[in-house]
Amino acid sequence: MGELYLVGMGPGDLPGLTLAAKEALEGAEVVIGYSTYIKLLEEMGLLPGKEVVRKGMTEELDRAEEALEQALSGKRVALVSGGDPGIYGMAAPVLELMEERGFRRVDG
């Protein structure tokens, strides 16, 4: 099994990107996200040499499923979300799909 990072873009510019988010993007083999966010990351120079998957505005579940499948196949995947992925972001669809596949969630 690979790794899946839910990466928040903060306000959408390089100075607003946390160090942890930047490191997750740099370490990822695959970066999946809404096409506008992917474009911003390309402009920041963070995606060279990465497999990039762009999806449209209403394709959140498709993005989540693609990210989970890629991670389950052994890849390091960054699933990009605007702002904080836990607030109106990609965390909810990913957790929903993980629970459907029998993963256990432990909140703290």
Secondary structure, DSSP 8 states (H G I E B T S, - for coil): --EEEEEE-BTSSGGGS-HHHHHHHHH-SEEEEEHHHHHHHHHTT--TT-EEEEE-TT-HHHHHHHHHHHHHTT-EEEEEESB-TTSSSSHHHHHHHHHHTT------
